[in-house]
Each structure stands twice: as structure tokens, then as C-alpha cells.
Amino acid sequence: FYKNWLTQTFNLDENSIQVLPNIIFKDTQSLESIDIKFKDPNKKLVVFYGRMERLKGIDLLIEAIIKSNKSSCMHNILFAGVSTKIDGIDAKDYIEKALKDIPCEIQFKFNCKPVEVFNYVKNNKGVCVFPTLGENAPCVVVECILHSVPFIASDIPGIKEMVTAKYHQQYLFKTGSLSGLVEKLNETYIAPTDEVLSYDMPINEYAWVDLLSNSHNFLNKKAILSDNAFSSL
């Protein structure tokens, strides 16, 4: 996404830009989990994880929940992450008001760690949902893949590149599409394997080590010292 933006904005040669995804630490030892319990654990669990704001697709998810659960309760809904203000009111109050007529149990969990969320989703056979409209969430999608956590995400640039092309239909839906999200919510949730990730994480880590190990040579070539000014990267 950023490579395309740079090449188009500054008319750069795309072959001169190397893309290295972030290194994501995978904590496989922790058994920490959120301590939330629903009255009916047999309902399908949907977990929104992130900042509760419009750019993250909160309104789209609310509409999808209403459409999916209008006639009968299909899901347990957990909103986890960081609360914000929406239309001047607390996100929790905004969400509760929007879903007050839906026969679903809705709970909230704030200030939780990623591994707690991932373990909770796996232990309860749920799915993480990232319906972002403007701000992407590529790192958390990568974390879901590394932790084998079922997920549904917008196909927004930034996220789309992290998922191997042949798995796009299985895990992604068209950004902003209500029908696409509703369809995904009602599908069977499938835990991703490492091959869902579009690149090899260990190889990516070695590439970062190589780049940083040789960065002194790169910086020496780029830094320019003059009588009047000093400029560097």
C-alpha cells in the first residue's frame, strides 16, 4: 500500500523500493484469556477487537449484527479493545443503544492484551472481526494468522496484502459491504494456518536483521555534511 503511494506520488521506480512487513512476536506460551462468560455459550461468538470508532467499521458491524440477528439470536457479541467517543458519547453507550432491540447478549472488555483476546476466541470457537473502513489493521490480522485465530476482515489495502491471494475469499470481504460482512458472519469459522500469511515470517525476520546489520553503510552514503546544513534520512 505505501509502496504504491510512494511510487505514484513521487514518480519513483517501484523496483527501488523493498517492502519488509513488521516483525510480529508470537507468544505461544501464555494461557491468559479474557474472563467473560455468556449465558448461552452455544451461540456463535463474534469478537470486535480494536478501537471502537467509525473508521474501524463499528457502524458497519452494528448493521451486520442487526441484520443477522433480527428474527432470532444467532451470536454472542464481545467488543474488546479501546473505547472512544462517537457523536460525543462513550462508544459503549453508543453501541448498546444501537443494539438495544436485538436479542443478543453483548459484552465489553477494555484494556486487554492481544494474547488474552486470541486465547479467548480460540477457547470459545469464535471469530475476530475487523470491518475497518479507513484505518487498516494489518498487524492484528497477521497476529490472528500466527495464532491460528479465525478472523474476518475488510479487503482494504494494507490488510489484503497480508493474506495469500487464494484465501482472500475465505477470510476477506469487500470493504464497506454490509451483505459481504453478513455473509461472512454466518459462515463456519475456520482457523488459519501459516500458509494463509502471504509471506514467510522467519525469512522476513532475517531480512530485517540483514538490513539493520548493514544500515551503517547505507546511512554513510545518504548523510550529507556541508558548511551550512546537515541533512540525513
Summary of the structure (lengths in Angstrom):
residues: 233
radius of gyration: 20.7
end to end distance: 21.2
largest distance: 74.9
contacts: 649
relative contact order: 0.15
helix: 41%
strand: 18%
